[in-house]
């Protein structure tokens, strides 16, 4: 804290403190310094993205959504922001159609196991078994060793 008071406006100090508080699981302090970083570097989407990720973890849904939408204003092709918004909707169980659209947008930007697994989970939650299976098959094409995808695929195949 003393370093932050001495180095008011010093970005490297703020970044170091944010990383320290993240390692120490001190969410409140991390959030405070992320806010400062956002003010000091408003053009830098990494800070609000990190803030949004933290707010999702804290289940501060409305603040997380507002922050992640700001990320998308700065960087519309942010796969992470689209995925975090989709994950947030899935976890809350609200607007799963919007969650699916966000996950599909993320897959369109970057078809990764992470984005496809989330898409599969959302499709499953919506009762769209064929789409969930297709997403899981895609994961297994990209990463055949992915145990989570393999298990989910086999479980989904076993259910009718």
DSSP file (Angstrom, degrees, kcal/mol; ACC not computed):
  #  RESIDUE AA STRUCTURE BP1 BP2  ACC     N-H-->O    O-->H-N    N-H-->O    O-->H-N    TCO  KAPPA ALPHA  PHI   PSI    X-CA   Y-CA   Z-CA
    1    1 A X     >        0   0    0      0, 0.0     4,-1.9     0, 0.0     5,-0.2   0.000 360.0 360.0 360.0 -42.2    0.0    0.0    0.0
    2    2 A X  H  >  +     0   0    0      1,-0.2     4,-2.2     2,-0.2     5,-0.2   0.893 360.0  54.2 -60.1 -39.7    2.8    2.4    0.9
    3    3 A X  H  > S+     0   0    0      1,-0.2     4,-2.5     2,-0.2    -1,-0.2   0.882 107.0  51.5 -61.9 -37.2    4.3    1.9   -2.6
    4    4 A X  H  4 S+     0   0    0      1,-0.2    -1,-0.2     2,-0.2    -2,-0.2   0.886 109.6  49.1 -67.3 -38.1    1.1    2.8   -4.2
    5    5 A X  H >< S+     0   0    0     -4,-1.9     3,-0.6     1,-0.2    -2,-0.2   0.876 114.5  45.5 -68.8 -36.8    0.8    6.0   -2.2
    6    6 A X  H 3< S+     0   0    0     -4,-2.2     2,-0.5     1,-0.2    -2,-0.2   0.896 116.3  45.2 -71.0 -40.6    4.4    7.0   -3.1
    7    7 A X  T >< S+     0   0    0     -4,-2.5     3,-2.5    -5,-0.2    -1,-0.2  -0.348  77.5 177.9-104.4  52.1    4.0    6.1   -6.8
    8    8 A X  T <  S+     0   0    0     -3,-0.6     3,-0.1    -2,-0.5    -3,-0.1  -0.340  75.4   8.5 -57.3 126.3    0.7    7.8   -7.5
    9    9 A X  T 3  S+     0   0    0      1,-0.2     2,-0.9    -5,-0.1    -1,-0.3   0.459  89.4 140.0  82.0   0.9   -0.1    7.3  -11.2
   10   10 A X    <>  -     0   0    0     -3,-2.5     4,-2.1    -6,-0.2    -1,-0.2  -0.692  36.9-163.6 -82.7 107.9    2.9    4.9  -11.7
   11   11 A X  H  > S+     0   0    0     -2,-0.9     4,-2.8     1,-0.2     5,-0.2   0.918  84.6  52.3 -62.1 -48.9    1.6    2.2  -14.1
   12   12 A X  H  > S+     0   0    0      1,-0.2     4,-2.3     2,-0.2    -1,-0.2   0.886 111.0  49.3 -57.4 -37.2    4.3   -0.4  -13.5
   13   13 A X  H  > S+     0   0    0      2,-0.2     4,-2.6     1,-0.2    -1,-0.2   0.926 111.3  49.0 -65.5 -43.8    3.7   -0.1   -9.7
   14   14 A X  H  X S+     0   0    0     -4,-2.1     4,-2.5     1,-0.2    -2,-0.2   0.909 111.5  49.5 -62.0 -41.8    0.0   -0.5  -10.2
   15   15 A X  H  X S+     0   0    0     -4,-2.8     4,-2.3     2,-0.2    -1,-0.2   0.912 111.5  48.9 -63.8 -42.2    0.5   -3.6  -12.4
   16   16 A X  H  X S+     0   0    0     -4,-2.3     4,-2.4    -5,-0.2    -2,-0.2   0.912 112.8  47.3 -64.5 -42.5    2.9   -5.2   -9.9
   17   17 A X  H  X S+     0   0    0     -4,-2.6     4,-2.8     2,-0.2     5,-0.2   0.893 110.3  52.5 -67.1 -38.6    0.4   -4.6   -7.0
   18   18 A X  H  X S+     0   0    0     -4,-2.5     4,-2.0    -5,-0.2    -2,-0.2   0.933 111.2  46.9 -61.4 -45.2   -2.5   -5.9   -9.0
   19   19 A X  H  X S+     0   0    0     -4,-2.3     4,-2.3     2,-0.2    -2,-0.2   0.907 112.1  51.0 -62.8 -41.9   -0.5   -9.1   -9.8
   20   20 A X  H  X S+     0   0    0     -4,-2.4     4,-1.8     1,-0.2    -2,-0.2   0.936 111.1  46.8 -60.9 -47.6    0.5   -9.4   -6.1
   21   21 A X  H  <>S+     0   0    0     -4,-2.8     5,-2.8     1,-0.2     4,-0.2   0.827 109.8  54.5 -67.4 -30.7   -3.1   -9.1   -4.9
   22   22 A X  H ><5S+     0   0    0     -4,-2.0     3,-1.4    -5,-0.2    -1,-0.2   0.941 108.9  47.9 -65.0 -46.1   -4.2  -11.6   -7.5
   23   23 A X  H 3<5S+     0   0    0     -4,-2.3    -2,-0.2     1,-0.3    -1,-0.2   0.839 113.2  48.5 -61.7 -33.6   -1.7  -14.1   -6.2
   24   24 A X  T 3<5S-     0   0    0     -4,-1.8    -1,-0.3    -5,-0.2    -2,-0.2   0.395 110.7-122.1 -87.9   2.8   -2.8  -13.5   -2.7
   25   25 A X  T < 5 +     0   0    0     -3,-1.4     2,-0.8    -4,-0.2    -3,-0.2   0.904  61.3 147.5  54.3  44.7   -6.5  -13.8   -3.5
   26   26 A X     >< +     0   0    0     -5,-2.8     4,-2.5     1,-0.2     5,-0.2  -0.719  18.1 173.9-108.1  78.9   -7.2  -10.3   -2.3
   27   27 A X  H  > S+     0   0    0     -2,-0.8     4,-2.9     1,-0.2     5,-0.2   0.850  71.2  54.6 -59.5 -41.1  -10.0   -9.5   -4.7
   28   28 A X  H  > S+     0   0    0      2,-0.2     4,-1.9     1,-0.2    -1,-0.2   0.929 112.8  42.1 -61.6 -45.9  -11.0   -6.1   -3.2
   29   29 A X  H  > S+     0   0    0      2,-0.2     4,-2.1     1,-0.2     5,-0.2   0.906 114.6  51.6 -67.6 -41.2   -7.4   -4.7   -3.4
   30   30 A X  H  X S+     0   0    0     -4,-2.5     4,-2.3     1,-0.2    -2,-0.2   0.927 109.6  50.5 -60.1 -44.4   -6.9   -6.2   -6.8
   31   31 A X  H  X S+     0   0    0     -4,-2.9     4,-2.3     1,-0.2    -1,-0.2   0.893 107.8  53.3 -61.2 -41.1  -10.2   -4.6   -8.0
   32   32 A X  H  X S+     0   0    0     -4,-1.9     4,-1.7     1,-0.2    -1,-0.2   0.920 112.1  43.8 -61.6 -44.3   -9.1   -1.2   -6.6
   33   33 A X  H  X S+     0   0    0     -4,-2.1     4,-2.5     2,-0.2    -1,-0.2   0.826 109.8  55.9 -74.6 -29.4   -5.8   -1.2   -8.5
   34   34 A X  H  X S+     0   0    0     -4,-2.3     4,-2.6     2,-0.2    -1,-0.2   0.910 105.7  52.9 -63.6 -40.9   -7.5   -2.4  -11.7
   35   35 A X  H  X S+     0   0    0     -4,-2.3     4,-1.8     1,-0.2    -2,-0.2   0.915 109.8  48.3 -58.6 -42.8   -9.8    0.6  -11.4
   36   36 A X  H  X S+     0   0    0     -4,-1.7     4,-2.4     1,-0.2    -2,-0.2   0.917 110.5  50.5 -64.8 -42.4   -6.7    2.8  -11.2
   37   37 A X  H  X S+     0   0    0     -4,-2.5     4,-2.9     1,-0.2    -2,-0.2   0.891 107.8  53.5 -62.3 -38.9   -5.1    1.1  -14.1
   38   38 A X  H  < S+     0   0    0     -4,-2.6    -1,-0.2     1,-0.2    -2,-0.2   0.894 111.5  46.0 -62.6 -39.1   -8.3    1.6  -16.2
   39   39 A X  H  < S+     0   0    0     -4,-1.8     3,-0.5    -5,-0.2    -2,-0.2   0.875 116.4  44.8 -69.9 -37.0   -8.2    5.3  -15.4
   40   40 A X  H  < S+     0   0    0     -4,-2.4    -2,-0.2     1,-0.2     2,-0.2   0.829 128.9  25.0 -76.9 -32.5   -4.5    5.5  -16.2
   41   41 A X    ><  +     0   0    0     -4,-2.9     3,-1.9    -5,-0.2    -1,-0.2  -0.573  67.7 164.1-131.5  69.1   -4.6    3.5  -19.4
   42   42 A X  T 3  S+     0   0    0     -3,-0.5    -1,-0.1     1,-0.3    -3,-0.1   0.727  76.1  57.1 -63.3 -21.1   -8.2    3.8  -20.7
   43   43 A X  T 3  S+     0   0    0     -3,-0.1     2,-0.8     1,-0.0    -1,-0.3   0.523  84.6  95.0 -85.6  -5.1   -7.1    2.5  -24.2
   44   44 A X    X>  -     0   0    0     -3,-1.9     3,-0.8    -7,-0.2     4,-0.7  -0.773  54.8-169.7 -92.7 106.6   -5.7   -0.7  -22.8
   45   45 A X  H 3> S+     0   0    0     -2,-0.8     4,-1.9     1,-0.2     5,-0.2   0.672  75.6  76.3 -71.7 -15.2   -8.4   -3.5  -22.9
   46   46 A X  H 3> S+     0   0    0      1,-0.2     4,-2.3     2,-0.2    -1,-0.2   0.868  91.7  53.8 -63.8 -35.1   -6.4   -5.9  -20.8
   47   47 A X  H <> S+     0   0    0     -3,-0.8     4,-2.4    -6,-0.2    -1,-0.2   0.963 111.5  40.6 -69.0 -52.2   -7.3   -4.1  -17.6
   48   48 A X  H  X S+     0   0    0     -4,-0.7     4,-3.0     1,-0.2    -1,-0.2   0.851 114.2  55.9 -65.7 -29.1  -11.1   -4.0  -17.9
   49   49 A X  H  X S+     0   0    0     -4,-1.9     4,-2.5     2,-0.2    -1,-0.2   0.939 109.3  45.3 -64.3 -45.0  -10.9   -7.6  -19.2
   50   50 A X  H  X S+     0   0    0     -4,-2.3     4,-2.2     2,-0.2    -2,-0.2   0.899 113.4  50.8 -63.6 -40.1   -9.1   -8.7  -16.1
   51   51 A X  H  X S+     0   0    0     -4,-2.4     4,-2.7     2,-0.2    -2,-0.2   0.925 110.1  49.7 -62.4 -44.8  -11.6   -6.7  -14.0
   52   52 A X  H  X S+     0   0    0     -4,-3.0     4,-2.4     2,-0.2    -2,-0.2   0.907 109.4  51.2 -61.2 -42.3  -14.5   -8.4  -15.8
   53   53 A X  H  X S+     0   0    0     -4,-2.5     4,-2.1     1,-0.2    -1,-0.2   0.911 112.0  47.5 -60.6 -42.8  -13.0  -11.8  -15.2
   54   54 A X  H  X S+     0   0    0     -4,-2.2     4,-1.9     2,-0.2    -2,-0.2   0.909 111.0  50.6 -65.5 -42.7  -12.6  -11.0  -11.5
   55   55 A X  H  <>S+     0   0    0     -4,-2.7     5,-2.8     2,-0.2     4,-0.3   0.863 109.1  51.4 -65.9 -35.4  -16.2   -9.7  -11.2
   56   56 A X  H ><5S+     0   0    0     -4,-2.4     3,-1.4     3,-0.2    -1,-0.2   0.936 109.8  49.9 -64.1 -45.1  -17.5  -12.8  -12.9
   57   57 A X  H 3<5S+     0   0    0     -4,-2.1    -2,-0.2     1,-0.3    -1,-0.2   0.852 112.3  47.6 -60.8 -34.2  -15.6  -14.9  -10.3
   58   58 A X  T 3<5S-     0   0    0     -4,-1.9    -1,-0.3    -5,-0.1    -2,-0.2   0.476 112.6-123.4 -84.1  -2.6  -17.1  -12.8   -7.6
   59   59 A X  T < 5 +     0   0    0     -3,-1.4     2,-1.4    -4,-0.3    -3,-0.2   0.809  61.3 147.5  61.2  33.1  -20.6  -13.2   -9.1
   60   60 A X     >< +     0   0    0     -5,-2.8     4,-2.7     1,-0.2     5,-0.2  -0.642  23.5 176.2 -93.2  75.3  -21.0   -9.4   -9.4
   61   61 A X  H  >  +     0   0    0     -2,-1.4     4,-2.9     1,-0.2     5,-0.2   0.856  66.5  44.7 -59.1 -49.7  -23.0   -9.9  -12.5
   62   62 A X  H  > S+     0   0    0      1,-0.2     4,-2.3     2,-0.2    -1,-0.2   0.911 117.0  46.0 -67.8 -39.8  -24.2   -6.4  -13.4
   63   63 A X  H  > S+     0   0    0      2,-0.2     4,-2.4     1,-0.2    -1,-0.2   0.902 113.7  50.5 -65.6 -39.7  -20.8   -4.9  -12.8
   64   64 A X  H  X S+     0   0    0     -4,-2.7     4,-2.8    -9,-0.2     5,-0.2   0.934 111.1  48.0 -62.9 -46.0  -19.1   -7.7  -14.8
   65   65 A X  H  X S+     0   0    0     -4,-2.9     4,-2.4     1,-0.2     5,-0.2   0.935 112.3  48.5 -61.8 -46.3  -21.5   -7.3  -17.7
   66   66 A X  H  X S+     0   0    0     -4,-2.3     4,-1.5    -5,-0.2    -1,-0.2   0.918 114.3  46.7 -59.3 -44.4  -21.0   -3.6  -17.8
   67   67 A X  H  X S+     0   0    0     -4,-2.4     4,-1.7     1,-0.2    -2,-0.2   0.915 112.7  48.3 -65.9 -44.0  -17.2   -4.0  -17.7
   68   68 A X  H  X S+     0   0    0     -4,-2.8     4,-2.0     1,-0.2    -1,-0.2   0.841 108.3  54.1 -69.9 -32.5  -17.1   -6.7  -20.3
   69   69 A X  H  X S+     0   0    0     -4,-2.4     4,-1.5    -5,-0.2    -1,-0.2   0.847 106.2  53.7 -67.3 -32.2  -19.3   -4.7  -22.7
   70   70 A X  H  X S+     0   0    0     -4,-1.5     4,-1.7     2,-0.2    -2,-0.2   0.880 105.7  53.6 -65.9 -37.5  -16.8   -1.8  -22.3
   71   71 A X  H  X S+     0   0    0     -4,-1.7     4,-3.2     1,-0.2    -2,-0.2   0.934 107.6  50.2 -60.0 -45.4  -14.1   -4.3  -23.3
   72   72 A X  H  < S+     0   0    0     -4,-2.0    -1,-0.2     1,-0.2    -2,-0.2   0.801 105.2  57.1 -66.6 -28.0  -16.1   -5.1  -26.5
   73   73 A X  H  < S+     0   0    0     -4,-1.5     3,-0.3     2,-0.2    -1,-0.2   0.899 116.0  36.8 -64.8 -39.2  -16.4   -1.4  -27.2
   74   74 A X  H  < S+     0   0    0     -4,-1.7     2,-0.3     1,-0.2    -2,-0.2   0.853 138.2  15.9 -77.7 -36.9  -12.6   -1.1  -27.2
   75   75 A X    ><  -     0   0    0     -4,-3.2     3,-1.8    -5,-0.2    -1,-0.2  -0.712  63.3-177.1-143.7  82.9  -12.0   -4.5  -28.8
   76   76 A X  T 3  S+     0   0    0     -3,-0.3    -4,-0.1     1,-0.3    -1,-0.1   0.730  84.5  57.5 -58.8 -23.4  -15.0   -6.0  -30.5
   77   77 A X  T 3  S+     0   0    0     -5,-0.0     2,-1.0     4,-0.0    -1,-0.3   0.077  70.6 136.4 -96.2  25.0  -13.1   -9.2  -31.4
   78   78 A X    <>  -     0   0    0     -3,-1.8     4,-2.1     1,-0.2     5,-0.2  -0.617  34.8-170.4 -75.7 103.5  -12.2  -10.0  -27.8
   79   79 A X  H  > S+     0   0    0     -2,-1.0     4,-2.7     1,-0.2     5,-0.2   0.914  84.9  54.5 -58.7 -43.9  -12.8  -13.7  -27.6
   80   80 A X  H  > S+     0   0    0      1,-0.2     4,-2.8     2,-0.2    -1,-0.2   0.899 107.0  49.3 -60.7 -42.4  -12.3  -13.6  -23.8
   81   81 A X  H  > S+     0   0    0      2,-0.2     4,-2.3     1,-0.2    -1,-0.2   0.928 112.5  47.7 -64.5 -43.9  -15.0  -10.9  -23.3
   82   82 A X  H  X S+     0   0    0     -4,-2.1     4,-2.2     1,-0.2    -2,-0.2   0.925 114.5  47.1 -61.3 -43.3  -17.5  -12.8  -25.5
   83   83 A X  H  X S+     0   0    0     -4,-2.7     4,-3.1     2,-0.2     5,-0.2   0.903 111.0  50.6 -66.9 -41.0  -16.7  -16.1  -23.6
   84   84 A X  H  X S+     0   0    0     -4,-2.8     4,-2.4     2,-0.2    -1,-0.2   0.906 111.4  48.2 -64.6 -39.9  -17.0  -14.5  -20.2
   85   85 A X  H  X S+     0   0    0     -4,-2.3     4,-2.1    -5,-0.2    -1,-0.2   0.914 114.0  46.9 -64.6 -41.4  -20.3  -12.9  -21.0
   86   86 A X  H  X S+     0   0    0     -4,-2.2     4,-2.4     2,-0.2    -2,-0.2   0.921 113.0  49.0 -65.3 -43.6  -21.6  -16.3  -22.3
   87   87 A X  H  X S+     0   0    0     -4,-3.1     4,-2.9     1,-0.2     5,-0.2   0.903 109.3  53.1 -61.6 -41.2  -20.3  -18.1  -19.3
   88   88 A X  H  X S+     0   0    0     -4,-2.4     4,-2.0    -5,-0.2    -1,-0.2   0.922 110.0  46.9 -61.2 -45.4  -21.9  -15.5  -17.0
   89   89 A X  H  X>S+     0   0    0     -4,-2.1     5,-1.8     2,-0.2     4,-1.3   0.899 113.0  49.8 -64.5 -39.7  -25.3  -16.0  -18.7
   90   90 A X  H  <5S+     0   0    0     -4,-2.4     3,-0.2     2,-0.2    -2,-0.2   0.936 110.6  49.1 -63.3 -46.2  -24.9  -19.8  -18.5
   91   91 A X  H  <5S+     0   0    0     -4,-2.9    -1,-0.2     1,-0.2    -2,-0.2   0.853 115.8  43.4 -63.3 -34.7  -24.0  -19.7  -14.8
   92   92 A X  H  <5S-     0   0    0     -4,-2.0    -1,-0.2    -5,-0.2    -2,-0.2   0.675 105.2-131.6 -82.4 -17.8  -27.0  -17.5  -14.0
   93   93 A X  T  <5 +     0   0    0     -4,-1.3     2,-0.4     1,-0.3     3,-0.2   0.792  62.9 128.7  71.6  27.5  -29.2  -19.5  -16.2
   94   94 A X      < -     0   0    0     -5,-1.8    -1,-0.3     1,-0.2     5,-0.2  -0.904  66.0  -2.5-119.0 146.5  -30.6  -16.5  -18.0
   95   95 A X     >  +     0   0    0     -2,-0.4     4,-2.1     1,-0.1     3,-0.3   0.890  64.1 174.7  45.5  57.8  -30.9  -15.6  -21.7
   96   96 A X  H  > S+     0   0    0      1,-0.2     4,-2.5     2,-0.2     5,-0.2   0.763  75.0  61.8 -66.3 -24.2  -29.3  -18.8  -22.9
   97   97 A X  H  > S+     0   0    0      2,-0.2     4,-2.2     1,-0.2    -1,-0.2   0.925 107.3  44.0 -65.6 -42.6  -30.0  -17.8  -26.5
   98   98 A X  H  > S+     0   0    0     -3,-0.3     4,-2.4     2,-0.2    -2,-0.2   0.889 112.0  53.8 -66.8 -38.5  -27.8  -14.7  -26.1
   99   99 A X  H  X S+     0   0    0     -4,-2.1     4,-2.5     1,-0.2    -2,-0.2   0.913 109.4  48.2 -61.1 -42.3  -25.2  -16.9  -24.3
  100  100 A X  H  X S+     0   0    0     -4,-2.5     4,-2.9     2,-0.2    -2,-0.2   0.911 110.2  51.3 -65.2 -41.8  -25.2  -19.2  -27.3
  101  101 A X  H  X S+     0   0    0     -4,-2.2     4,-2.0     2,-0.2    -2,-0.2   0.901 111.5  47.7 -62.4 -40.0  -24.9  -16.3  -29.7
  102  102 A X  H  X S+     0   0    0     -4,-2.4     4,-2.3     2,-0.2    -2,-0.2   0.920 112.7  48.1 -66.0 -43.5  -21.9  -15.0  -27.8
  103  103 A X  H  X S+     0   0    0     -4,-2.5     4,-2.5     1,-0.2    -2,-0.2   0.903 111.1  50.7 -64.7 -40.2  -20.2  -18.4  -27.6
  104  104 A X  H  X S+     0   0    0     -4,-2.9     4,-2.3     2,-0.2    -1,-0.2   0.881 109.0  52.0 -64.0 -37.3  -20.8  -18.9  -31.3
  105  105 A X  H  X S+     0   0    0     -4,-2.0     4,-1.7    -5,-0.2    -2,-0.2   0.923 110.1  48.6 -62.9 -43.7  -19.2  -15.4  -32.0
  106  106 A X  H  X S+     0   0    0     -4,-2.3     4,-2.8     2,-0.2    -2,-0.2   0.910 110.9  49.9 -63.0 -42.4  -16.2  -16.5  -29.9
  107  107 A X  H  < S+     0   0    0     -4,-2.5    -1,-0.2     1,-0.2    -2,-0.2   0.896 108.6  53.4 -63.1 -39.3  -15.9  -19.8  -31.8
  108  108 A X  H  < S+     0   0    0     -4,-2.3    -1,-0.2     1,-0.2    -2,-0.2   0.839 113.4  43.0 -63.7 -32.4  -16.1  -17.8  -35.0
  109  109 A X  H  < S-     0   0    0     -4,-1.7     2,-0.2     1,-0.3    -2,-0.2   0.861 139.4  -1.8 -79.3 -37.7  -13.2  -15.6  -33.9
  110  110 A X     <  -     0   0    0     -4,-2.8     2,-1.6    -5,-0.2    -1,-0.3  -0.752  63.1-150.3-159.2 103.3  -11.2  -18.5  -32.5
  111  111 A X        +     0   0    0     -2,-0.2     2,-0.3    -3,-0.2    -4,-0.1  -0.611  40.9 154.1 -79.1  91.7  -12.3  -22.1  -32.5
  112  112 A X     >  -     0   0    0     -2,-1.6     4,-2.7     1,-0.1     5,-0.3  -0.772  59.5-108.7-115.2 160.8  -10.5  -23.3  -29.4
  113  113 A X  H  > S+     0   0    0     -2,-0.3     4,-2.7     1,-0.2     5,-0.2   0.903 119.9  53.9 -53.6 -40.8  -11.3  -26.2  -27.0
  114  114 A X  H  > S+     0   0    0      1,-0.2     4,-1.9     2,-0.2    -1,-0.2   0.943 111.8  42.0 -60.5 -49.1  -12.3  -23.6  -24.4
  115  115 A X  H  > S+     0   0    0      1,-0.2     4,-2.2     2,-0.2    -1,-0.2   0.890 116.7  48.2 -68.4 -37.9  -14.8  -21.8  -26.6
  116  116 A X  H  X S+     0   0    0     -4,-2.7     4,-2.7     2,-0.2    -1,-0.2   0.869 109.0  52.9 -71.4 -36.4  -16.2  -25.0  -28.1
  117  117 A X  H  X S+     0   0    0     -4,-2.7     4,-2.3    -5,-0.3    -1,-0.2   0.907 110.9  47.6 -64.1 -40.5  -16.6  -26.6  -24.6
  118  118 A X  H  X S+     0   0    0     -4,-1.9     4,-2.4    -5,-0.2    -2,-0.2   0.925 111.5  50.3 -65.8 -43.1  -18.6  -23.6  -23.5
  119  119 A X  H  X S+     0   0    0     -4,-2.2     4,-2.8     1,-0.2     5,-0.2   0.923 110.3  50.5 -59.1 -44.1  -20.7  -23.6  -26.6
  120  120 A X  H  X S+     0   0    0     -4,-2.7     4,-2.6     1,-0.2    -1,-0.2   0.910 110.1  50.0 -60.7 -42.6  -21.4  -27.3  -26.0
  121  121 A X  H  X S+     0   0    0     -4,-2.3     4,-2.4     2,-0.2    -1,-0.2   0.906 112.4  46.6 -63.8 -41.6  -22.4  -26.6  -22.4
  122  122 A X  H  X S+     0   0    0     -4,-2.4     4,-1.8     2,-0.2    -2,-0.2   0.925 112.3  49.6 -67.1 -44.2  -24.8  -23.9  -23.5
  123  123 A X  H  <>S+     0   0    0     -4,-2.8     5,-2.9     1,-0.2     4,-0.4   0.908 111.7  50.0 -60.9 -40.7  -26.3  -26.0  -26.2
  124  124 A X  H ><5S+     0   0    0     -4,-2.6     3,-1.3     1,-0.2    -2,-0.2   0.916 108.8  51.2 -62.2 -43.7  -26.8  -28.8  -23.7
  125  125 A X  H 3<5S+     0   0    0     -4,-2.4    -1,-0.2     1,-0.3    -2,-0.2   0.806 110.0  50.6 -63.9 -28.8  -28.4  -26.4  -21.3
  126  126 A X  T 3<5S-     0   0    0     -4,-1.8    -1,-0.3    -5,-0.1    -2,-0.2   0.499 118.7-113.2 -85.8  -4.2  -30.8  -25.3  -24.1
  127  127 A X  T < 5S+     0   0    0     -3,-1.3     2,-1.3    -4,-0.4    -3,-0.2   0.640  72.9 137.6  82.6  14.3  -31.6  -28.9  -24.9
  128  128 A X     >< +     0   0    0     -5,-2.9     4,-2.1     1,-0.2     5,-0.2  -0.646  21.4 169.9 -95.9  78.7  -29.9  -28.8  -28.3
  129  129 A X  H  > S+     0   0    0     -2,-1.3     4,-2.8     1,-0.2     5,-0.2   0.888  71.8  53.6 -59.6 -45.3  -28.2  -32.2  -28.2
  130  130 A X  H  > S+     0   0    0      1,-0.2     4,-2.3     2,-0.2    -1,-0.2   0.906 111.3  46.0 -59.6 -40.5  -27.1  -32.2  -31.8
  131  131 A X  H  > S+     0   0    0      2,-0.2     4,-2.3     1,-0.2    -1,-0.2   0.889 112.4  51.0 -68.9 -38.0  -25.4  -28.8  -31.5
  132  132 A X  H  X S+     0   0    0     -4,-2.1     4,-2.2     2,-0.2    -2,-0.2   0.926 111.5  47.6 -64.0 -43.9  -23.7  -29.9  -28.3
  133  133 A X  H  X S+     0   0    0     -4,-2.8     4,-2.7     1,-0.2    -2,-0.2   0.906 110.7  52.1 -62.7 -41.2  -22.4  -33.1  -29.9
  134  134 A X  H  X S+     0   0    0     -4,-2.3     4,-2.0    -5,-0.2    -1,-0.2   0.913 110.0  48.4 -62.3 -42.5  -21.2  -31.2  -32.9
  135  135 A X  H  X S+     0   0    0     -4,-2.3     4,-2.0     2,-0.2    -1,-0.2   0.904 112.6  48.5 -64.8 -40.8  -19.3  -28.7  -30.7
  136  136 A X  H  X S+     0   0    0     -4,-2.2     4,-2.4     2,-0.2    -2,-0.2   0.889 109.3  52.3 -68.0 -38.6  -17.7  -31.6  -28.7
  137  137 A X  H  X S+     0   0    0     -4,-2.7     4,-1.6     1,-0.2    -1,-0.2   0.901 108.1  52.4 -61.0 -39.2  -16.7  -33.4  -31.9
  138  138 A X  H  X S+     0   0    0     -4,-2.0     4,-2.1     2,-0.2    -2,-0.2   0.909 107.9  50.8 -63.6 -41.9  -15.0  -30.2  -33.0
  139  139 A X  H  X S+     0   0    0     -4,-2.0     4,-3.4     1,-0.2    -2,-0.2   0.939 109.9  50.3 -58.2 -46.7  -13.1  -30.1  -29.7
  140  140 A X  H  < S+     0   0    0     -4,-2.4    -1,-0.2     1,-0.2    -2,-0.2   0.766 107.9  53.3 -68.2 -24.6  -12.0  -33.7  -30.2
  141  141 A X  H  < S+     0   0    0     -4,-1.6     3,-0.4    -5,-0.2    -1,-0.2   0.898 116.5  38.7 -70.8 -41.7  -10.8  -32.9  -33.7
  142  142 A X  H  < S+     0   0    0     -4,-2.1     2,-0.2     1,-0.2    -2,-0.2   0.867 137.2  15.1 -75.0 -37.7   -8.7  -30.0  -32.4
  143  143 A X    ><  +     0   0    0     -4,-3.4     3,-2.4    -5,-0.2    -1,-0.2  -0.665  63.0 178.2-141.8  79.4   -7.5  -31.7  -29.2
  144  144 A X  T 3  S+     0   0    0     -3,-0.4    -1,-0.1     1,-0.3    -4,-0.1   0.734  83.4  59.0 -58.2 -22.8   -8.1  -35.5  -29.3
  145  145 A X  T 3  S+     0   0    0      4,-0.0     2,-0.9     5,-0.0    -1,-0.3   0.458  71.5 122.9 -85.3  -0.4   -6.5  -35.8  -25.8
  146  146 A X    <>  -     0   0    0     -3,-2.4     4,-2.3     1,-0.2     5,-0.2  -0.489  41.9-171.3 -70.2 103.5   -9.0  -33.5  -24.2
  147  147 A X  H  > S+     0   0    0     -2,-0.9     4,-2.7     1,-0.2     5,-0.2   0.857  81.4  55.5 -66.4 -37.5  -10.4  -35.7  -21.4
  148  148 A X  H  > S+     0   0    0      1,-0.2     4,-2.3     2,-0.2    -1,-0.2   0.925 111.5  43.6 -62.7 -44.5  -13.2  -33.2  -20.5
  149  149 A X  H  > S+     0   0    0      2,-0.2     4,-2.8     1,-0.2    -2,-0.2   0.909 113.5  51.2 -67.4 -42.0  -14.5  -33.1  -24.0
  150  150 A X  H  X S+     0   0    0     -4,-2.3     4,-2.6     2,-0.2     5,-0.2   0.934 112.3  46.1 -60.8 -46.6  -14.2  -36.9  -24.4
  151  151 A X  H  X S+     0   0    0     -4,-2.7     4,-2.5     2,-0.2     5,-0.2   0.929 114.4  47.2 -63.3 -45.6  -16.1  -37.5  -21.2
  152  152 A X  H  X S+     0   0    0     -4,-2.3     4,-2.4    -5,-0.2    -1,-0.2   0.903 112.6  50.4 -63.0 -40.5  -18.8  -35.0  -22.0
  153  153 A X  H  X S+     0   0    0     -4,-2.8     4,-2.4     2,-0.2    -2,-0.2   0.939 112.3  46.0 -63.0 -47.8  -19.1  -36.5  -25.5
  154  154 A X  H  X S+     0   0    0     -4,-2.6     4,-1.7     1,-0.2    -2,-0.2   0.886 113.3  49.7 -64.5 -39.1  -19.5  -40.0  -24.3
  155  155 A X  H  X S+     0   0    0     -4,-2.5     4,-0.8    -5,-0.2    -1,-0.2   0.904 112.1  47.8 -65.2 -40.9  -22.0  -39.0  -21.6
  156  156 A X  H  < S+     0   0    0     -4,-2.4     3,-0.5     1,-0.2    -2,-0.2   0.875 110.3  52.0 -68.7 -36.8  -24.1  -37.1  -24.2
  157  157 A X  H  < S+     0   0    0     -4,-2.4    -1,-0.2     1,-0.2    -2,-0.2   0.862 106.2  55.3 -64.5 -35.2  -24.0  -40.0  -26.6
  158  158 A X  H  < S+     0   0    0     -4,-1.7     2,-0.3    -5,-0.2    -1,-0.2   0.689  99.3  74.1 -73.5 -19.0  -25.2  -42.3  -23.8
  159  159 A X     <        0   0    0     -4,-0.8     0, 0.0    -3,-0.5     0, 0.0  -0.699 360.0 360.0 -96.6 149.7  -28.3  -40.2  -23.1
  160  160 A X              0   0    0     -2,-0.3    -1,-0.1   -31,-0.0    -4,-0.1   0.359 360.0 360.0-116.4 360.0  -31.3  -40.0  -25.4
